[in-house]
């Protein structure tokens, strides 16, 4: 599985192996691995990102702001 993330104006892409994640991680495992890789707090990621789970990839993106 590939993990795509848009965080603080930058895009990143890693495989599960690069993040030391199992093939189908749960959300807690995913956020913990990303927080470690991005050197940030797990709660800041959880508060800012939406997770879209796909068959072969997971996409994390900022929440949309309308208006």
C-alpha positions, 0 to 999 in steps of 0.5 A: 500500500502507498500512503500519500499525504499533503501536510503543511503545503507539501506532498509526501508519498511512502510505502508501508515498508518505508513507514514500518506499517503492516499491509492494512494498518489501522488509523492509530498505527497510520497516524503514529507512523506519520507523526514520527516521520514528519516529526510532529504531534499525532494530535496535530495530524488528526486534527488537520487531516482527512483519511481516504482509504482506497484499495491500493493507497491511503490519501491524507489531505487537509480538511476542506474549508468552504465559504 
